[in-house]
């Protein structure tokens, strides 16, 4: 399963959040989709107070890499 196009356009946390939720829609089973949606929401809440631009970019890069891995699994 290929990741969604335009991952390189994700520049902020809200764009990342929406991108990851769109990726979840492509997963084959509902229980898997629910698991990853929950994980995305929790991670978003945990990192909501990040204010370092460098750290935010690291989180975005890592989240997209992880999403690619899940989608190709």
PDB file of N, CA, C and O in Angstrom:
ATOM      1  N   UNK A   1       0.844  -1.162   0.000  1.00  0.00           N
ATOM      2  CA  UNK A   1       0.000   0.000   0.000  1.00  0.00           C
ATOM      3  C   UNK A   1       0.893   1.229   0.000  1.00  0.00           C
ATOM      4  O   UNK A   1       1.735   1.384   0.884  1.00  0.00           O
ATOM      5  N   UNK A   2       0.722   2.079  -0.955  1.00  0.00           N
ATOM      6  CA  UNK A   2       1.566   3.265  -1.081  1.00  0.00           C
ATOM      7  C   UNK A   2       1.084   4.372  -0.148  1.00  0.00           C
ATOM      8  O   UNK A   2      -0.114   4.499   0.102  1.00  0.00           O
ATOM      9  N   UNK A   3       2.013   5.169   0.362  1.00  0.00           N
ATOM     10  CA  UNK A   3       1.607   6.308   1.188  1.00  0.00           C
ATOM     11  C   UNK A   3       0.897   7.347   0.335  1.00  0.00           C
ATOM     12  O   UNK A   3       0.973   7.309  -0.893  1.00  0.00           O
ATOM     13  N   UNK A   4       0.225   8.248   0.972  1.00  0.00           N
ATOM     14  CA  UNK A   4      -0.461   9.300   0.240  1.00  0.00           C
ATOM     15  C   UNK A   4       0.551  10.245  -0.391  1.00  0.00           C
ATOM     16  O   UNK A   4       1.630  10.460   0.160  1.00  0.00           O
ATOM     17  N   UNK A   5       0.208  10.805  -1.537  1.00  0.00           N
ATOM     18  CA  UNK A   5       1.107  11.781  -2.156  1.00  0.00           C
ATOM     19  C   UNK A   5       1.121  13.078  -1.351  1.00  0.00           C
ATOM     20  O   UNK A   5       0.270  13.295  -0.489  1.00  0.00           O
ATOM     21  N   UNK A   6       2.063  13.904  -1.634  1.00  0.00           N
ATOM     22  CA  UNK A   6       2.190  15.246  -1.048  1.00  0.00           C
ATOM     23  C   UNK A   6       2.640  15.255   0.404  1.00  0.00           C
ATOM     24  O   UNK A   6       2.415  16.239   1.109  1.00  0.00           O
ATOM     25  N   UNK A   7       3.263  14.195   0.859  1.00  0.00           N
ATOM     26  CA  UNK A   7       3.787  14.196   2.228  1.00  0.00           C
ATOM     27  C   UNK A   7       4.824  15.298   2.398  1.00  0.00           C
ATOM     28  O   UNK A   7       4.984  15.840   3.492  1.00  0.00           O
ATOM     29  N   UNK A   8       5.522  15.628   1.328  1.00  0.00           N
ATOM     30  CA  UNK A   8       6.553  16.666   1.413  1.00  0.00           C
ATOM     31  C   UNK A   8       5.958  18.057   1.633  1.00  0.00           C
ATOM     32  O   UNK A   8       6.684  18.991   1.976  1.00  0.00           O
ATOM     33  N   UNK A   9       4.650  18.204   1.439  1.00  0.00           N
ATOM     34  CA  UNK A   9       4.001  19.500   1.639  1.00  0.00           C
ATOM     35  C   UNK A   9       3.582  19.744   3.084  1.00  0.00           C
ATOM     36  O   UNK A   9       3.171  20.852   3.427  1.00  0.00           O
ATOM     37  N   UNK A  10       3.681  18.729   3.931  1.00  0.00           N
ATOM     38  CA  UNK A  10       3.304  18.865   5.338  1.00  0.00           C
ATOM     39  C   UNK A  10       4.323  19.769   6.025  1.00  0.00           C
ATOM     40  O   UNK A  10       5.511  19.450   6.075  1.00  0.00           O
ATOM     41  N   UNK A  11       3.852  20.898   6.554  1.00  0.00           N
ATOM     42  CA  UNK A  11       4.744  21.884   7.171  1.00  0.00           C
ATOM     43  C   UNK A  11       4.427  22.174   8.631  1.00  0.00           C
ATOM     44  O   UNK A  11       5.270  22.717   9.344  1.00  0.00           O
ATOM     45  N   UNK A  12       3.229  21.824   9.090  1.00  0.00           N
ATOM     46  CA  UNK A  12       2.895  22.117  10.482  1.00  0.00           C
ATOM     47  C   UNK A  12       2.112  20.954  11.087  1.00  0.00           C
ATOM     48  O   UNK A  12       1.778  19.985  10.404  1.00  0.00           O
ATOM     49  N   UNK A  13       1.833  21.072  12.365  1.00  0.00           N
ATOM     50  CA  UNK A  13       1.232  19.951  13.092  1.00  0.00           C
ATOM     51  C   UNK A  13      -0.188  19.638  12.636  1.00  0.00           C
ATOM     52  O   UNK A  13      -0.578  18.471  12.602  1.00  0.00           O
ATOM     53  N   UNK A  14      -0.958  20.646  12.290  1.00  0.00           N
ATOM     54  CA  UNK A  14      -2.332  20.386  11.835  1.00  0.00           C
ATOM     55  C   UNK A  14      -2.315  19.675  10.486  1.00  0.00           C
ATOM     56  O   UNK A  14      -3.103  18.756  10.262  1.00  0.00           O
ATOM     57  N   UNK A  15      -1.438  20.082   9.600  1.00  0.00           N
ATOM     58  CA  UNK A  15      -1.312  19.408   8.306  1.00  0.00           C
ATOM     59  C   UNK A  15      -0.871  17.965   8.505  1.00  0.00           C
ATOM     60  O   UNK A  15      -1.368  17.063   7.831  1.00  0.00           O
ATOM     61  N   UNK A  16       0.057  17.744   9.424  1.00  0.00           N
ATOM     62  CA  UNK A  16       0.513  16.394   9.717  1.00  0.00           C
ATOM     63  C   UNK A  16      -0.629  15.544  10.257  1.00  0.00           C
ATOM     64  O   UNK A  16      -0.823  14.407   9.828  1.00  0.00           O
ATOM     65  N   UNK A  17      -1.375  16.096  11.192  1.00  0.00           N
ATOM     66  CA  UNK A  17      -2.504  15.392  11.799  1.00  0.00           C
ATOM     67  C   UNK A  17      -3.503  14.950  10.722  1.00  0.00           C
ATOM     68  O   UNK A  17      -3.932  13.796  10.705  1.00  0.00           O
ATOM     69  N   UNK A  18      -3.862  15.857   9.841  1.00  0.00           N
ATOM     70  CA  UNK A  18      -4.818  15.534   8.771  1.00  0.00           C
ATOM     71  C   UNK A  18      -4.233  14.514   7.792  1.00  0.00           C
ATOM     72  O   UNK A  18      -4.942  13.613   7.343  1.00  0.00           O
ATOM     73  N   UNK A  19      -2.951  14.648   7.461  1.00  0.00           N
ATOM     74  CA  UNK A  19      -2.287  13.705   6.566  1.00  0.00           C
ATOM     75  C   UNK A  19      -2.322  12.298   7.158  1.00  0.00           C
ATOM     76  O   UNK A  19      -2.650  11.336   6.464  1.00  0.00           O
ATOM     77  N   UNK A  20      -1.985  12.183   8.438  1.00  0.00           N
ATOM     78  CA  UNK A  20      -1.949  10.869   9.077  1.00  0.00           C
ATOM     79  C   UNK A  20      -3.347  10.254   9.172  1.00  0.00           C
ATOM     80  O   UNK A  20      -3.502   9.048   8.985  1.00  0.00           O
ATOM     81  N   UNK A  21      -4.356  11.063   9.458  1.00  0.00           N
ATOM     82  CA  UNK A  21      -5.725  10.530   9.496  1.00  0.00           C
ATOM     83  C   UNK A  21      -6.174  10.072   8.106  1.00  0.00           C
ATOM     84  O   UNK A  21      -6.901   9.086   7.986  1.00  0.00           O
ATOM     85  N   UNK A  22      -5.751  10.772   7.071  1.00  0.00           N
ATOM     86  CA  UNK A  22      -6.074  10.315   5.700  1.00  0.00           C
ATOM     87  C   UNK A  22      -5.368   9.001   5.392  1.00  0.00           C
ATOM     88  O   UNK A  22      -5.931   8.139   4.719  1.00  0.00           O
ATOM     89  N   UNK A  23      -4.153   8.842   5.874  1.00  0.00           N
ATOM     90  CA  UNK A  23      -3.445   7.571   5.699  1.00  0.00           C
ATOM     91  C   UNK A  23      -4.216   6.433   6.364  1.00  0.00           C
ATOM     92  O   UNK A  23      -4.317   5.335   5.816  1.00  0.00           O
ATOM     93  N   UNK A  24      -4.753   6.704   7.541  1.00  0.00           N
ATOM     94  CA  UNK A  24      -5.507   5.674   8.279  1.00  0.00           C
ATOM     95  C   UNK A  24      -6.689   5.154   7.467  1.00  0.00           C
ATOM     96  O   UNK A  24      -7.029   3.974   7.548  1.00  0.00           O
ATOM     97  N   UNK A  25      -7.308   6.019   6.697  1.00  0.00           N
ATOM     98  CA  UNK A  25      -8.465   5.591   5.896  1.00  0.00           C
ATOM     99  C   UNK A  25      -8.106   4.503   4.894  1.00  0.00           C
ATOM    100  O   UNK A  25      -8.983   3.764   4.447  1.00  0.00           O
ATOM    101  N   UNK A  26      -6.841   4.396   4.537  1.00  0.00           N
ATOM    102  CA  UNK A  26      -6.415   3.402   3.551  1.00  0.00           C
ATOM    103  C   UNK A  26      -6.106   2.042   4.171  1.00  0.00           C
ATOM    104  O   UNK A  26      -5.906   1.064   3.452  1.00  0.00           O
ATOM    105  N   UNK A  27      -6.066   1.977   5.493  1.00  0.00           N
ATOM    106  CA  UNK A  27      -5.753   0.707   6.149  1.00  0.00           C
ATOM    107  C   UNK A  27      -6.911  -0.274   5.964  1.00  0.00           C
ATOM    108  O   UNK A  27      -8.071   0.137   5.910  1.00  0.00           O
ATOM    109  N   UNK A  28      -6.599  -1.572   5.867  1.00  0.00           N
ATOM    110  CA  UNK A  28      -7.600  -2.545   5.449  1.00  0.00           C
ATOM    111  C   UNK A  28      -8.678  -2.893   6.474  1.00  0.00           C
ATOM    112  O   UNK A  28      -9.817  -3.150   6.083  1.00  0.00           O
ATOM    113  N   UNK A  29      -8.366  -2.911   7.753  1.00  0.00           N
ATOM    114  CA  UNK A  29      -9.342  -3.375   8.745  1.00  0.00           C
ATOM    115  C   UNK A  29      -9.707  -2.256   9.707  1.00  0.00           C
ATOM    116  O   UNK A  29      -8.872  -1.424  10.062  1.00  0.00           O
ATOM    117  N   UNK A  30     -10.979  -2.250  10.127  1.00  0.00           N
ATOM    118  CA  UNK A  30     -11.478  -1.193  11.007  1.00  0.00           C
ATOM    119  C   UNK A  30     -10.740  -1.153  12.340  1.00  0.00           C
ATOM    120  O   UNK A  30     -10.433  -0.068  12.835  1.00  0.00           O
ATOM    121  N   UNK A  31     -10.448  -2.304  12.930  1.00  0.00           N
ATOM    122  CA  UNK A  31      -9.772  -2.286  14.231  1.00  0.00           C
ATOM    123  C   UNK A  31      -8.351  -1.717  14.114  1.00  0.00           C
ATOM    124  O   UNK A  31      -7.865  -1.070  15.042  1.00  0.00           O
ATOM    125  N   UNK A  32      -7.701  -1.952  12.998  1.00  0.00           N
ATOM    126  CA  UNK A  32      -6.369  -1.374  12.766  1.00  0.00           C
ATOM    127  C   UNK A  32      -6.494   0.141  12.592  1.00  0.00           C
ATOM    128  O   UNK A  32      -5.697   0.903  13.140  1.00  0.00           O
ATOM    129  N   UNK A  33      -7.497   0.569  11.827  1.00  0.00           N
ATOM    130  CA  UNK A  33      -7.722   2.008  11.635  1.00  0.00           C
ATOM    131  C   UNK A  33      -7.986   2.698  12.973  1.00  0.00           C
ATOM    132  O   UNK A  33      -7.450   3.775  13.236  1.00  0.00           O
ATOM    133  N   UNK A  34      -8.812   2.078  13.818  1.00  0.00           N
ATOM    134  CA  UNK A  34      -9.115   2.663  15.125  1.00  0.00           C
ATOM    135  C   UNK A  34      -7.862   2.777  15.986  1.00  0.00           C
ATOM    136  O   UNK A  34      -7.646   3.784  16.659  1.00  0.00           O
ATOM    137  N   UNK A  35      -7.039   1.729  15.954  1.00  0.00           N
ATOM    138  CA  UNK A  35      -5.803   1.737  16.742  1.00  0.00           C
ATOM    139  C   UNK A  35      -4.900   2.896  16.331  1.00  0.00           C
ATOM    140  O   UNK A  35      -4.420   3.637  17.188  1.00  0.00           O
ATOM    141  N   UNK A  36      -4.667   3.060  15.045  1.00  0.00           N
ATOM    142  CA  UNK A  36      -3.765   4.112  14.584  1.00  0.00           C
ATOM    143  C   UNK A  36      -4.386   5.505  14.742  1.00  0.00           C
ATOM    144  O   UNK A  36      -3.665   6.462  15.025  1.00  0.00           O
ATOM    145  N   UNK A  37      -5.696   5.640  14.566  1.00  0.00           N
ATOM    146  CA  UNK A  37      -6.339   6.939  14.820  1.00  0.00           C
ATOM    147  C   UNK A  37      -6.140   7.357  16.278  1.00  0.00           C
ATOM    148  O   UNK A  37      -5.834   8.512  16.573  1.00  0.00           O
ATOM    149  N   UNK A  38      -6.322   6.394  17.179  1.00  0.00           N
ATOM    150  CA  UNK A  38      -6.129   6.679  18.601  1.00  0.00           C
ATOM    151  C   UNK A  38      -4.672   7.087  18.867  1.00  0.00           C
ATOM    152  O   UNK A  38      -4.420   8.054  19.586  1.00  0.00           O
ATOM    153  N   UNK A  39      -3.730   6.359  18.296  1.00  0.00           N
ATOM    154  CA  UNK A  39      -2.316   6.665  18.486  1.00  0.00           C
ATOM    155  C   UNK A  39      -1.976   8.053  17.935  1.00  0.00           C
ATOM    156  O   UNK A  39      -1.199   8.787  18.547  1.00  0.00           O
ATOM    157  N   UNK A  40      -2.544   8.412  16.800  1.00  0.00           N
ATOM    158  CA  UNK A  40      -2.300   9.730  16.198  1.00  0.00           C
ATOM    159  C   UNK A  40      -2.828  10.828  17.110  1.00  0.00           C
ATOM    160  O   UNK A  40      -2.143  11.821  17.356  1.00  0.00           O
ATOM    161  N   UNK A  41      -4.044  10.650  17.610  1.00  0.00           N
ATOM    162  CA  UNK A  41      -4.633  11.657  18.505  1.00  0.00           C
ATOM    163  C   UNK A  41      -3.814  11.819  19.785  1.00  0.00           C
ATOM    164  O   UNK A  41      -3.572  12.938  20.238  1.00  0.00           O
ATOM    165  N   UNK A  42      -3.393  10.700  20.360  1.00  0.00           N
ATOM    166  CA  UNK A  42      -2.604  10.768  21.588  1.00  0.00           C
ATOM    167  C   UNK A  42      -1.271  11.480  21.348  1.00  0.00           C
ATOM    168  O   UNK A  42      -0.850  12.313  22.150  1.00  0.00           O
ATOM    169  N   UNK A  43      -0.622  11.147  20.251  1.00  0.00           N
ATOM    170  CA  UNK A  43       0.658  11.777  19.935  1.00  0.00           C
ATOM    171  C   UNK A  43       0.483  13.272  19.697  1.00  0.00           C
ATOM    172  O   UNK A  43       1.316  14.075  20.116  1.00  0.00           O
ATOM    173  N   UNK A  44      -0.599  13.640  19.025  1.00  0.00           N
ATOM    174  CA  UNK A  44      -0.880  15.049  18.777  1.00  0.00           C
ATOM    175  C   UNK A  44      -1.030  15.792  20.107  1.00  0.00           C
ATOM    176  O   UNK A  44      -0.506  16.894  20.268  1.00  0.00           O
ATOM    177  N   UNK A  45      -1.744  15.186  21.056  1.00  0.00           N
ATOM    178  CA  UNK A  45      -1.937  15.819  22.368  1.00  0.00           C
ATOM    179  C   UNK A  45      -0.623  15.923  23.136  1.00  0.00           C
ATOM    180  O   UNK A  45      -0.365  16.934  23.788  1.00  0.00           O
ATOM    181  N   UNK A  46       0.201  14.893  23.063  1.00  0.00           N
ATOM    182  CA  UNK A  46       1.475  14.885  23.784  1.00  0.00           C
ATOM    183  C   UNK A  46       2.404  15.990  23.281  1.00  0.00           C
ATOM    184  O   UNK A  46       3.105  16.624  24.069  1.00  0.00           O
ATOM    185  N   UNK A  47       2.404  16.214  21.980  1.00  0.00           N
ATOM    186  CA  UNK A  47       3.330  17.179  21.386  1.00  0.00           C
ATOM    187  C   UNK A  47       2.695  18.545  21.129  1.00  0.00           C
ATOM    188  O   UNK A  47       3.291  19.384  20.453  1.00  0.00           O
ATOM    189  N   UNK A  48       1.509  18.776  21.652  1.00  0.00           N
ATOM    190  CA  UNK A  48       0.786  20.029  21.391  1.00  0.00           C
ATOM    191  C   UNK A  48       1.528  21.265  21.889  1.00  0.00           C
ATOM    192  O   UNK A  48       1.354  22.350  21.334  1.00  0.00           O
ATOM    193  N   UNK A  49       2.343  21.120  22.914  1.00  0.00           N
ATOM    194  CA  UNK A  49       3.018  22.296  23.465  1.00  0.00           C
ATOM    195  C   UNK A  49       4.436  22.495  22.919  1.00  0.00           C
ATOM    196  O   UNK A  49       5.173  23.343  23.421  1.00  0.00           O
ATOM    197  N   UNK A  50       4.820  21.735  21.910  1.00  0.00           N
ATOM    198  CA  UNK A  50       6.139  21.914  21.280  1.00  0.00           C
ATOM    199  C   UNK A  50       6.204  23.298  20.648  1.00  0.00           C
ATOM    200  O   UNK A  50       5.275  23.712  19.954  1.00  0.00           O
ATOM    201  N   UNK A  51       7.293  24.010  20.886  1.00  0.00           N
ATOM    202  CA  UNK A  51       7.427  25.326  20.276  1.00  0.00           C
ATOM    203  C   UNK A  51       8.728  25.508  19.500  1.00  0.00           C
ATOM    204  O   UNK A  51       8.923  26.545  18.866  1.00  0.00           O
ATOM    205  N   UNK A  52       9.607  24.534  19.538  1.00  0.00           N
ATOM    206  CA  UNK A  52      10.856  24.609  18.799  1.00  0.00           C
ATOM    207  C   UNK A  52      10.621  24.189  17.338  1.00  0.00           C
ATOM    208  O   UNK A  52      10.222  23.053  17.083  1.00  0.00           O
ATOM    209  N   UNK A  53      10.863  25.085  16.390  1.00  0.00           N
ATOM    210  CA  UNK A  53      10.653  24.749  14.982  1.00  0.00           C
ATOM    211  C   UNK A  53      11.471  23.534  14.520  1.00  0.00           C
ATOM    212  O   UNK A  53      11.000  22.728  13.717  1.00  0.00           O
ATOM    213  N   UNK A  54      12.688  23.417  15.032  1.00  0.00           N
ATOM    214  CA  UNK A  54      13.528  22.274  14.650  1.00  0.00           C
ATOM    215  C   UNK A  54      12.925  20.972  15.158  1.00  0.00           C
ATOM    216  O   UNK A  54      12.880  19.974  14.439  1.00  0.00           O
ATOM    217  N   UNK A  55      12.462  20.992  16.405  1.00  0.00           N
ATOM    218  CA  UNK A  55      11.852  19.787  16.993  1.00  0.00           C
ATOM    219  C   UNK A  55      10.558  19.432  16.276  1.00  0.00           C
ATOM    220  O   UNK A  55      10.280  18.253  16.056  1.00  0.00           O
ATOM    221  N   UNK A  56       9.772  20.421  15.914  1.00  0.00           N
ATOM    222  CA  UNK A  56       8.527  20.165  15.182  1.00  0.00           C
ATOM    223  C   UNK A  56       8.836  19.510  13.840  1.00  0.00           C
ATOM    224  O   UNK A  56       8.152  18.568  13.440  1.00  0.00           O
ATOM    225  N   UNK A  57       9.859  19.999  13.142  1.00  0.00           N
ATOM    226  CA  UNK A  57      10.226  19.400  11.857  1.00  0.00           C
ATOM    227  C   UNK A  57      10.724  17.969  12.040  1.00  0.00           C
ATOM    228  O   UNK A  57      10.455  17.111  11.199  1.00  0.00           O
ATOM    229  N   UNK A  58      11.450  17.701  13.130  1.00  0.00           N
ATOM    230  CA  UNK A  58      11.892  16.333  13.415  1.00  0.00           C
ATOM    231  C   UNK A  58      10.691  15.415  13.637  1.00  0.00           C
ATOM    232  O   UNK A  58      10.656  14.295  13.127  1.00  0.00           O
ATOM    233  N   UNK A  59       9.720  15.890  14.392  1.00  0.00           N
ATOM    234  CA  UNK A  59       8.519  15.097  14.677  1.00  0.00           C
ATOM    235  C   UNK A  59       7.753  14.824  13.383  1.00  0.00           C
ATOM    236  O   UNK A  59       7.300  13.703  13.156  1.00  0.00           O
ATOM    237  N   UNK A  60       7.608  15.835  12.542  1.00  0.00           N
ATOM    238  CA  UNK A  60       6.894  15.671  11.270  1.00  0.00           C
ATOM    239  C   UNK A  60       7.603  14.641  10.397  1.00  0.00           C
ATOM    240  O   UNK A  60       6.967  13.741   9.848  1.00  0.00           O
ATOM    241  N   UNK A  61       8.927  14.777  10.270  1.00  0.00           N
ATOM    242  CA  UNK A  61       9.700  13.845   9.437  1.00  0.00           C
ATOM    243  C   UNK A  61       9.553  12.415   9.945  1.00  0.00           C
ATOM    244  O   UNK A  61       9.320  11.496   9.160  1.00  0.00           O
ATOM    245  N   UNK A  62       9.688  12.230  11.243  1.00  0.00           N
ATOM    246  CA  UNK A  62       9.598  10.889  11.830  1.00  0.00           C
ATOM    247  C   UNK A  62       8.189  10.311  11.676  1.00  0.00           C
ATOM    248  O   UNK A  62       8.035   9.125  11.382  1.00  0.00           O
ATOM    249  N   UNK A  63       7.172  11.136  11.873  1.00  0.00           N
ATOM    250  CA  UNK A  63       5.793  10.659  11.754  1.00  0.00           C
ATOM    251  C   UNK A  63       5.482  10.210  10.327  1.00  0.00           C
ATOM    252  O   UNK A  63       4.794   9.209  10.130  1.00  0.00           O
ATOM    253  N   UNK A  64       5.979  10.936   9.341  1.00  0.00           N
ATOM    254  CA  UNK A  64       5.746  10.562   7.943  1.00  0.00           C
ATOM    255  C   UNK A  64       6.495   9.275   7.608  1.00  0.00           C
ATOM    256  O   UNK A  64       5.966   8.415   6.904  1.00  0.00           O
ATOM    257  N   UNK A  65       7.715   9.140   8.105  1.00  0.00           N
ATOM    258  CA  UNK A  65       8.470   7.897   7.894  1.00  0.00           C
ATOM    259  C   UNK A  65       7.752   6.714   8.531  1.00  0.00           C
ATOM    260  O   UNK A  65       7.668   5.639   7.938  1.00  0.00           O
ATOM    261  N   UNK A  66       7.234   6.914   9.742  1.00  0.00           N
ATOM    262  CA  UNK A  66       6.502   5.842  10.413  1.00  0.00           C
ATOM    263  C   UNK A  66       5.220   5.490   9.659  1.00  0.00           C
ATOM    264  O   UNK A  66       4.864   4.318   9.544  1.00  0.00           O
ATOM    265  N   UNK A  67       4.526   6.514   9.146  1.00  0.00           N
ATOM    266  CA  UNK A  67       3.311   6.266   8.382  1.00  0.00           C
ATOM    267  C   UNK A  67       3.621   5.475   7.108  1.00  0.00           C
ATOM    268  O   UNK A  67       2.875   4.571   6.733  1.00  0.00           O
ATOM    269  N   UNK A  68       4.719   5.820   6.453  1.00  0.00           N
ATOM    270  CA  UNK A  68       5.127   5.076   5.254  1.00  0.00           C
ATOM    271  C   UNK A  68       5.391   3.612   5.609  1.00  0.00           C
ATOM    272  O   UNK A  68       5.009   2.708   4.867  1.00  0.00           O
ATOM    273  N   UNK A  69       6.046   3.388   6.746  1.00  0.00           N
ATOM    274  CA  UNK A  69       6.357   2.024   7.175  1.00  0.00           C
ATOM    275  C   UNK A  69       5.065   1.249   7.433  1.00  0.00           C
ATOM    276  O   UNK A  69       4.933   0.103   7.003  1.00  0.00           O
ATOM    277  N   UNK A  70       4.115   1.867   8.130  1.00  0.00           N
ATOM    278  CA  UNK A  70       2.844   1.195   8.441  1.00  0.00           C
ATOM    279  C   UNK A  70       2.092   0.889   7.157  1.00  0.00           C
ATOM    280  O   UNK A  70       1.542  -0.202   7.003  1.00  0.00           O
ATOM    281  N   UNK A  71       2.065   1.840   6.237  1.00  0.00           N
ATOM    282  CA  UNK A  71       1.318   1.654   4.998  1.00  0.00           C
ATOM    283  C   UNK A  71       1.934   0.562   4.127  1.00  0.00           C
ATOM    284  O   UNK A  71       1.220  -0.090   3.365  1.00  0.00           O
ATOM    285  N   UNK A  72       3.238   0.352   4.226  1.00  0.00           N
ATOM    286  CA  UNK A  72       3.911  -0.669   3.416  1.00  0.00           C
ATOM    287  C   UNK A  72       3.981  -2.022   4.110  1.00  0.00           C
ATOM    288  O   UNK A  72       4.440  -2.997   3.516  1.00  0.00           O
ATOM    289  N   UNK A  73       3.540  -2.094   5.337  1.00  0.00           N
ATOM    290  CA  UNK A  73       3.603  -3.308   6.136  1.00  0.00           C
ATOM    291  C   UNK A  73       2.644  -4.373   5.663  1.00  0.00           C
ATOM    292  O   UNK A  73       2.588  -5.456   6.246  1.00  0.00           O
TER     293      UNK A  73
END
